[in-house]
Amino acid sequence: MIGRRSGEATRISSSFFEELKRRNVIRVAVLYLVASWLLLQVTDVLSSLLPVPEWAGSLVVMLLILGFLPAMIFSWVYEMTPEGLKKEKDIDRSQSITPETGHKINVLIIVLLVLAIGGLIADRLMPETATVAETPLIEETELSEATPDRSIAVLPFVNMSDDASNEFFSDGISEELLNLLAKIPELHVTSRSSAFAFKGEKIDIPEVAQKLNVAHVLEGSVRKAGNQVRITAQLIEARSDKHLWSETYDRKLDDVFAVQDEIAAEVVTQLKITLLGEVPTIEETDPEAYSLYLQARHARYQRTPESYEKAVALFEQALAIVPDYAAAWTGLGEVYAIQSGSGLRPREEGFRLADEAAEKALAIAPDYAPVHALLAFLANSRNDPISAARHYERALELEPTNVEILIQAAVKLRELGRLDESIRILDYVVARDPVNPSGFTSQATLYLYTGRLDEAIASYRKALSLSPGVGQAHSLIGYALLLKGEPEAGLAEIEKDPSVWRLIGLPMAYHALGQTAESDAALAELIEKWEQDAAYNIAYVFAYRGETDLAFEWLDKAVLYNDPGLIDIATTPEFDNIHGDPRWLPFLESIGMAPEQLAAIEFEVAIPD
């Protein structure tokens, strides 16, 4: 009995399956699935180009799932005939054309499969839209002969997320990749300042490369939705405008560190770089803390009092999650130092907090170059050139091609009176990083201190053209014009400066013009508002005006107030008028800044190959 029932069930099952085939239900199911796959690919592409809500993709998937069963029922109940759709029960089997219909469905399935597979391949080979528009060139771009083949700029990745506030994440990924590649001594990497100068601009890749003096460009995009991240990257050879490599990564937020490591390794492979060591990798941390860290760094770059406060709060939130996060401690220390130097936080408090943060970062990561750069800066603020030199040397030992640290080291060389060495370093920086305003500002100050006034003015103007808000440039142009004997032009330039440097420059400009009352009034205002924070500057205003006794009186106050400007006293031209005074050399000796004391400080900075 059991065997007979089993046989009947088999015959019924076989008969039902044959009927499904005859009515083309199985073919319609395959066609539905293939068409759904293709539709999902199209939806994904359109969502990256149009302002489609994040839930749109999920809605399409749900509708396709709900539509499957009705489609199957429809194909069972109805049949296509020369007269159109009819119910299957109303059609004479001898008149049925289901075989012909099945053949057409097979052809349609093949066509859709070809389209779907082609779309999948294109999605892998062609990255998402990036910041820089691509315009193929017929001829190769002419780059400088000095452009190193193993050189690269990492452009800011485009934020493709629906939420514009996620820009911090796309910028952060770009900068993290830049920092990762910058750790490779064999590879020249343009600084963040230069690479991000092209953010939001529509400009050809070869033109960007030419301006940045690099042979390759890495660009891409980032889409973040909750815990899902899509990162697209492409490496372009500038001379031919040819894509050397591209890839799209769909990962969880936890895997974003591995993606950055993979991209860096691929760049090394594509540029055929032979490394002396392993490819650098990014330090993994808690994803939430990492996101807060990127937000904090993004806020810092806004350079407003409010954004600095926001950065501090975000760094502290990241550290509450991961207390041993060295990069966050370093970032926090940098913001404290900036606030102190800008008058946004009491100097003693700010530098104390910065020191504490830097020491915590150093204890966690003694081989982290940025923390050594921060410690060098803080040592300078305490007029401790020996410690500053040691930390700069260590930072450059760890990251010899880091442009920002090279600029700081060049400034240190200038402060030690080693002007020729400083000029060589800054000439290298400006040549390798030609749209970095910090390089031109430092170069201009060096030219000013060595009496190359026209070159100083030109470099300051270049810095202003790259970054109109660059600190004190207008006042320093004005001072250079005063030294050239053009006080009216100097005054006009100083009056353009919105910062405290305007108050420092005005007493000197009015003095040069013979306007004694105006000079006295401007100096009185400077003293009233900035006595403790600008004692060193007030001292050199008195020296410029020829008031020697008052100049030394304020230099003593600068020592009392621990004014960080004293570190620059050996080469500051504003003190030229009092160099012959018998008190000058003893004062320099008392603060460790006499020429023989500075010459005894060992500090070696090598220009990268």
C-alpha positions in Angstrom: 0.0 0.0 0.0 2.8 2.4 0.9 4.6 1.5 -2.4 1.5 2.2 -4.5 0.9 5.6 -2.9 4.6 6.5 -3.3 4.4 5.7 -7.0 1.2 7.7 -7.5 2.8 10.7 -5.8 5.8 10.4 -8.1 3.6 10.3 -11.2 1.6 13.3 -10.0 4.8 15.2 -9.2 6.3 14.4 -12.6 3.1 15.4 -14.4 2.9 18.7 -12.5 6.6 19.5 -13.3 5.9 18.7 -17.0 2.9 21.1 -17.0 5.1 23.8 -15.4 7.5 23.4 -18.2 4.8 23.3 -20.9 3.3 26.5 -19.6 6.7 28.2 -19.5 6.4 28.9 -15.8 9.9 27.8 -15.1 11.3 29.9 -17.9 9.3 32.9 -16.6 10.8 32.3 -13.1 14.3 32.3 -14.5 13.5 35.4 -16.6 12.1 37.2 -13.5 15.2 36.5 -11.4 17.6 37.6 -14.1 15.6 40.8 -14.8 15.5 41.5 -11.0 19.2 41.1 -10.8 19.7 43.6 -13.7 17.2 46.0 -12.2 19.0 46.0 -8.8 22.3 46.8 -10.6 20.7 49.7 -12.4 19.2 50.9 -9.1 22.6 50.8 -7.5 24.2 52.9 -10.3 21.4 55.5 -10.3 21.5 55.8 -6.5 25.2 56.8 -6.8 24.4 59.5 -9.4 21.1 60.9 -8.1 19.8 62.1 -4.7 18.0 58.8 -4.0 17.0 58.0 -0.4 19.0 55.3 1.4 15.9 53.1 1.7 15.2 53.1 -2.1 17.3 50.0 -2.7 15.6 48.1 0.1 12.2 49.1 -1.3 13.1 47.8 -4.8 14.2 44.4 -3.3 11.0 44.1 -1.2 8.8 44.9 -4.3 10.6 42.3 -6.4 10.2 39.6 -3.7 6.5 40.4 -3.4 6.1 40.4 -7.2 7.5 36.9 -7.7 4.5 34.8 -6.7 2.0 36.9 -8.7 4.2 36.6 -11.7 4.3 32.8 -11.4 0.5 32.6 -10.9 0.0 34.8 -14.0 2.3 32.6 -16.2 0.3 29.5 -15.0 -3.1 31.0 -15.7 -2.5 32.9 -18.9 -0.9 32.0 -22.2 0.3 34.2 -25.1 -1.5 33.6 -28.4 -1.5 35.3 -31.8 -4.6 37.0 -30.6 -3.0 38.2 -27.4 -3.2 36.9 -23.7 -5.9 34.3 -23.0 -6.6 32.0 -20.1 -4.9 28.7 -20.5 -8.1 26.7 -19.9 -9.8 28.4 -22.9 -7.1 27.4 -25.4 -7.2 24.2 -27.5 -4.0 22.3 -26.8 -3.5 21.7 -30.5 -3.5 25.4 -31.1 -1.1 26.3 -28.3 2.2 28.1 -29.2 3.9 27.7 -25.9 7.0 26.1 -27.6 7.5 29.3 -29.7 6.9 31.5 -26.6 9.4 29.4 -24.6 12.1 30.0 -27.3 11.5 33.7 -27.2 11.8 33.7 -23.4 15.1 31.8 -23.7 16.5 34.5 -26.0 15.3 37.2 -23.7 17.0 35.5 -20.7 20.3 35.3 -22.6 20.1 39.0 -23.6 19.4 40.0 -20.0 22.2 37.8 -18.6 24.7 39.4 -21.0 23.5 42.9 -19.9 23.7 42.0 -16.2 27.1 40.4 -16.4 28.4 43.4 -18.5 27.0 45.8 -15.9 28.7 43.9 -13.1 32.1 44.0 -15.0 31.7 47.7 -15.7 30.9 48.4 -12.1 34.2 46.8 -11.0 36.3 48.5 -13.7 34.7 52.0 -13.8 34.8 53.8 -10.4 32.2 56.2 -9.2 32.3 59.9 -10.1 35.2 61.6 -8.4 36.0 65.3 -7.7 38.2 65.8 -10.7 36.6 65.5 -14.1 38.4 63.2 -16.5 39.0 64.5 -20.1 41.1 62.1 -22.1 44.0 63.7 -23.8 45.2 62.8 -27.3 48.8 63.7 -26.4 50.6 62.9 -23.2 50.8 65.8 -20.6 54.1 67.5 -20.3 55.4 67.2 -16.8 58.5 68.8 -15.4 61.7 66.8 -15.9 62.1 67.1 -12.2 58.8 65.2 -11.6 59.7 61.9 -9.9 58.1 58.9 -11.4 57.3 57.5 -8.0 55.3 60.5 -6.9 51.6 60.7 -6.1 48.9 63.1 -4.9 45.8 61.8 -3.0 42.9 64.0 -3.9 40.0 64.4 -1.5 37.6 61.5 -2.1 34.0 62.6 -3.0 31.3 62.2 -0.4 28.6 60.2 -2.2 26.5 59.7 0.9 23.0 61.1 1.0 24.0 63.0 4.1 26.3 65.9 3.3 27.5 65.9 6.8 29.4 62.7 6.1 32.0 64.8 4.2 34.2 64.4 7.3 34.4 60.7 6.6 35.3 61.0 2.9 37.9 63.7 3.7 39.2 61.6 6.6 39.6 58.5 4.4 41.6 60.5 1.9 43.9 62.0 4.5 44.4 58.6 6.2 45.4 57.1 2.8 47.7 60.1 2.2 49.4 59.7 5.6 49.8 56.0 5.0 51.5 56.4 1.7 53.6 59.3 3.1 55.3 56.7 5.4 56.9 55.1 2.4 60.3 56.8 2.0 60.6 55.5 -1.6 57.4 57.4 -2.6 57.0 61.2 -2.9 53.5 62.2 -1.6 52.1 65.7 -1.9 50.9 67.2 1.4 47.3 67.5 2.4 47.4 71.3 2.0 48.3 71.0 -1.6 46.1 68.0 -2.5 43.0 69.4 -0.8 43.5 72.8 -2.6 41.6 71.2 -5.5 38.7 70.1 -3.5 35.4 70.7 -5.3 37.1 71.9 -8.5 36.4 70.5 -12.0 39.8 70.2 -13.4 41.6 67.6 -15.5 43.7 65.1 -13.8 46.8 65.8 -15.9 46.5 69.5 -15.1 46.2 68.7 -11.4 49.3 66.5 -11.6 51.2 69.2 -13.5 50.4 71.8 -10.8 51.3 69.4 -8.0 54.4 68.2 -9.8 53.5 64.5 -9.4 53.4 61.6 -11.9 50.3 59.8 -10.5 47.0 60.7 -8.9 44.8 58.7 -6.6 41.2 59.7 -6.4 37.9 58.1 -5.6 34.6 58.4 -3.6 33.1 57.2 -0.4 29.5 56.3 0.3 28.6 55.7 4.0 25.2 54.5 5.1 25.0 53.3 8.7 27.5 50.6 9.1 27.9 50.0 5.4 30.7 51.7 3.4 31.5 51.7 -0.3 34.9 53.0 -1.1 35.9 53.4 -4.8 39.6 54.2 -5.7 41.4 54.6 -8.9 45.1 55.3 -9.7 45.8 57.4 -12.7 49.1 57.9 -14.6 49.2 61.7 -15.3 51.3 61.7 -18.5 48.9 59.5 -20.4 45.7 60.1 -18.3 45.5 56.3 -18.1 43.9 54.3 -15.4 46.5 52.0 -14.0 44.1 50.4 -11.5 40.6 50.8 -10.0 38.6 48.9 -7.4 35.3 49.2 -5.5 35.1 47.9 -1.9 31.8 47.2 -0.2 32.5 46.6 3.4 31.3 47.0 6.9 32.6 50.1 8.8 34.7 47.7 10.9 36.6 46.7 7.8 37.5 50.2 6.6 41.0 49.9 8.0 41.7 46.8 5.9 40.4 48.6 2.8 42.9 51.4 3.3 45.8 48.9 3.8 44.7 47.2 0.5 44.7 50.4 -1.4 48.1 51.4 -0.2 49.5 48.0 -1.0 48.0 48.2 -4.5 49.6 51.6 -5.1 53.0 50.2 -4.2 52.4 47.3 -6.6 51.2 49.4 -9.5 54.1 51.9 -9.1 56.6 49.0 -9.0 58.1 50.3 -5.8 60.8 48.2 -4.1 60.4 48.7 -0.4 63.2 48.4 2.1 60.6 47.2 4.6 56.9 46.2 4.8 54.1 48.2 3.3 52.8 50.5 6.1 49.4 49.6 7.6 46.9 51.7 9.4 46.4 51.1 13.1 42.9 49.6 13.7 40.7 51.0 16.5 37.1 51.1 17.5 34.9 52.2 14.5 32.9 54.7 16.5 36.0 56.2 18.0 37.6 56.4 14.5 34.5 58.2 13.2 34.7 60.7 16.1 38.4 61.2 15.4 37.8 62.0 11.7 35.0 64.4 12.7 37.4 66.2 15.2 40.1 66.5 12.6 37.6 67.8 10.1 36.4 70.5 12.6 40.0 71.5 13.3 40.6 72.3 9.6 37.7 74.8 9.7 40.1 77.1 11.7 37.5 79.1 13.7 37.2 79.5 17.5 34.0 77.5 17.5 35.5 74.7 15.3 38.5 74.3 17.7 36.1 73.9 20.6 34.1 71.3 18.7 37.3 69.5 17.8 38.3 69.3 21.5 35.0 67.9 22.4 35.1 65.3 19.6 38.6 64.2 20.4 37.6 63.8 24.1 34.6 61.6 23.0 36.9 59.4 21.0 39.3 59.0 23.9 36.4 58.2 26.2 35.8 55.1 24.0 39.5 54.3 23.3 41.7 55.8 26.1 45.0 54.6 24.4 44.2 56.3 21.0 47.6 58.0 20.3 46.4 59.8 17.2 43.5 61.3 19.1 45.7 62.4 22.0 48.1 64.0 19.5 45.2 65.8 17.7 43.9 67.1 21.0 47.3 68.4 21.9 47.7 70.1 18.6 44.3 71.9 19.0 45.2 73.0 22.6 48.5 74.4 21.2 46.7 76.3 18.4 44.2 77.8 20.8 47.0 78.9 23.1 49.0 80.5 20.3 45.9 82.2 18.9 44.8 83.8 22.2 41.7 81.5 22.4 42.9 79.8 25.6 45.1 81.1 28.4 48.7 80.4 27.3 49.9 78.6 30.4 46.7 76.4 30.6 46.7 75.6 26.9 50.4 74.6 26.7 50.1 72.6 29.9 47.1 70.7 28.4 49.0 70.2 25.2 52.0 68.9 27.0 49.9 66.4 28.9 48.2 65.1 25.8 51.5 64.8 23.9 53.1 62.9 26.7 50.2 60.4 26.8 50.4 59.9 23.0 54.2 59.4 23.3 53.7 56.8 26.0 51.2 54.9 23.9 53.1 55.2 20.5 56.7 56.2 20.8 57.3 55.8 17.1 54.4 58.0 16.0 56.0 60.9 14.0 53.2 63.5 14.5 53.6 63.3 18.3 57.3 64.0 18.0 56.5 67.0 15.8 54.0 68.2 18.4 56.6 67.8 21.2 59.1 69.7 19.2 56.7 72.6 18.7 55.9 72.6 22.5 59.6 72.5 23.3 60.0 75.6 21.1 57.2 77.3 23.0 59.2 76.8 26.2 62.4 78.2 24.6 64.0 74.7 24.6 65.7 74.4 21.2 67.7 71.3 22.2 64.6 69.2 22.9 62.9 70.7 19.9 65.8 69.6 17.6 65.8 66.1 19.1 62.1 65.6 18.5 62.2 67.0 14.9 65.1 64.6 14.1 63.1 61.7 15.5 60.0 62.7 13.6 61.9 62.9 10.3 63.7 59.6 11.0 60.2 58.1 11.2 58.7 60.0 8.2 61.6 61.6 6.2 59.3 62.8 3.4 56.6 64.4 5.6 56.3 67.9 4.1 54.7 69.6 7.1 57.4 68.3 9.4 60.1 69.4 7.0 58.6 72.9 7.0 58.7 73.0 10.8 62.3 71.7 10.8 63.3 74.4 8.3 61.9 77.0 10.6 63.9 75.5 13.4 67.1 75.8 11.3 66.2 79.4 10.7 65.8 80.0 14.4 69.2 78.5 15.0 70.7 80.9 12.5 71.5 78.2 9.9 69.8 80.2 7.2 71.4 78.5 4.1 70.3 75.1 5.3 66.8 76.4 6.0 66.6 77.8 2.5 67.6 74.5 0.9 64.9 72.6 2.8 62.2 75.2 1.9 63.3 75.3 -1.7 62.8 71.5 -1.8 59.4 71.8 -0.1 58.1 74.5 -2.5 59.4 72.5 -5.5 57.8 69.3 -4.4 54.7 70.7 -2.8 53.9 73.8 -5.0 50.5 74.7 -3.8 51.1 74.4 0.0 50.7 77.9 1.5 52.7 76.9 4.6 55.8 76.3 2.5 55.6 79.7 0.8 54.9 81.5 4.1 58.0 80.0 5.7 60.1 80.6 2.7 58.9 84.2 2.6 59.8 84.8 6.3 63.2 83.4 5.6 63.7 85.7 2.7 62.6 88.6 4.9 65.1 87.7 7.6 67.9 87.5 5.0 67.1 90.8 3.4 65.7 89.4 0.1 62.7 91.6 0.4 61.3 91.4 -3.2 61.4 87.6 -3.0 59.8 87.7 0.4 56.9 89.8 -0.8 56.4 87.6 -3.9 56.3 84.4 -1.7 53.9 86.0 0.8 51.6 87.0 -2.1 51.8 83.5 -3.5 50.8 82.1 -0.1 47.8 84.6 0.0 46.8 83.5 -3.5 46.6 79.9 -2.3 45.0 80.7 1.1 43.5 84.2 1.4 43.3 83.7 5.2 46.9 82.8 5.8 48.0 84.3 9.1 49.9 87.6 9.3 50.9 87.6 5.6 49.6 91.1 4.9 51.4 92.5 8.0 54.7 90.8 6.9 54.3 92.1 3.4 53.8 95.5 5.0 56.9 95.2 7.1 59.0 94.1 4.1 57.8 97.3 2.3 58.8 99.3 5.4 62.3 97.9 5.1 62.3 98.8 1.4 61.6 102.4 2.3 58.0 102.3 1.1 56.1 103.2 4.3 52.8 104.3 2.7 52.5 101.0 0.7 53.5 99.2 3.9 50.8 100.8 6.0 48.1 100.0 3.3 49.1 96.4 3.4 49.2 96.1 7.2 45.7 97.6 7.4 44.4 94.7 5.4 45.3 92.2 8.2 42.4 91.4 10.4 44.5 89.6 13.1 46.5 90.9 16.1 49.4 91.3 13.7 47.7 94.4 12.4 48.2 96.0 15.8 51.8 94.9 15.9 52.5 96.4 12.4 50.7 99.7 12.8 53.0 101.4 15.4 56.0 100.6 13.1 54.3 101.9 9.9 53.2 105.1 11.6 56.7 105.6 13.0 58.2 105.1 9.5 55.7 107.8 8.2 56.7 110.2 11.0 53.2 110.1 12.5 54.3 109.9 16.1 50.9 110.4 17.8 49.3 107.6 15.7 52.2 105.3 16.4 52.0 105.9 20.2 48.2 105.4 20.1 48.5 102.1 18.2 51.3 100.9 20.5 49.2 101.8 23.6 46.3 99.7 22.2 48.6 96.8 21.6 50.0 96.9 25.1 46.5 97.3 26.7 45.1 94.3 24.8 48.1 91.9 24.4 50.7 92.7 27.1 51.3 89.2 28.3 50.7 87.4 25.0 52.8 89.8 22.8 55.5 91.0 25.1 58.2 89.9 22.6 56.5 91.7 19.8 56.1 94.8 21.8 59.8 94.7 22.6 60.7 94.7 18.9 58.3 97.5 18.1 60.2 99.6 20.7 63.5 98.5 19.2 62.3 99.4 15.7 61.3 102.8 17.0 64.8 103.2 18.5 63.6 103.1 22.1 66.4 100.8 23.4 65.7 100.9 27.1 62.0 100.1 26.6 63.0 97.4 24.2 65.1 95.6 26.9 62.4 96.3 29.5 59.9 94.4 27.4 62.4 91.6 26.6 62.7 91.0 30.3 58.8 90.8 30.4 58.8 88.4 27.6 61.1 86.1 29.6 58.8 86.5 32.7 55.8 85.6 30.6 57.6 82.7 28.8 56.8 84.3 25.4 57.5 81.6 22.7 58.6 84.3 20.3 62.0 84.5 22.1 63.1 81.3 20.3 63.3 83.5 17.1 65.2 86.4 18.5 68.6 85.5 17.0 67.4 86.2 13.4 64.5 88.6 13.9 65.4 91.8 11.9 63.2 94.1 14.0 65.9 94.0 16.7 68.7 95.2 14.3 68.7 98.7 15.9 69.8 97.4 19.3 72.4 94.7 18.2 75.2 97.2 19.1 74.0 97.8 22.6 76.3 96.2 25.3 73.2 94.6 26.9 72.3 92.6 23.7 74.8 89.7 23.8 74.5 89.1 27.6 70.7 89.0 27.2 71.0 86.4 24.4 73.4 84.3 26.6 71.0 84.5 29.6 68.2 82.8 27.5 70.6 80.4 25.7 70.2 82.1 22.3 73.7 83.6 21.8 75.3 82.7 18.5 77.9 80.2 20.0 75.2 78.6 22.1 73.0 78.0 19.0 75.9 76.8 17.0 76.6 74.1 19.6 73.1 72.6 19.1 73.4 69.5 16.9 70.5 69.3 14.4 70.7 67.5 11.1 67.9 67.6 8.5 68.4 65.6 5.3 66.7 66.5 2.1 64.9 63.4 0.9 66.1 61.7 -2.4 
